[in-house]
Amino acid sequence: MHWVTTLVLWGILIVWLEINRQQTIGMRIVNIKVVNQTGQKPTSMQVIIRNILSYGLIGGTLAIQGRFLDMTAYAPHSQLTLISQIVLGLSFVLLLFLVDLLLETFSKKHRLFFEKWSGTDTRISN
């Protein structure tokens, strides 16, 4: 049941703030805001897609991986190989996210996969 509370708080603190103010609390601290490709306020759907892709894919992958690692404590020995393979596969997915982050660090636009796919970007706030 605690995941429902987390999801609701995430929706309020992150998505609602990005839709209505173009900034989360952290973005406000570092003086950046979310915009669309033309530099205007993004649509609600763009913000939702952006957050599902960023928090959902990365956070979801970490959560699933953590759950499988937790299973190793009580799983029968015969299932440990399968669990190890799943964790390895999920680690590869996380590696792809990290490679994207590394490549974008050295590019001129610094746009991560979730920004490209959602049609959003971050800019310095006025």
Summary of the structure (lengths in Angstrom):
residues: 126
radius of gyration: 17.6
end to end distance: 40.2
largest distance: 58.6
contacts: 321
relative contact order: 0.15
helix: 70%
strand: 8%
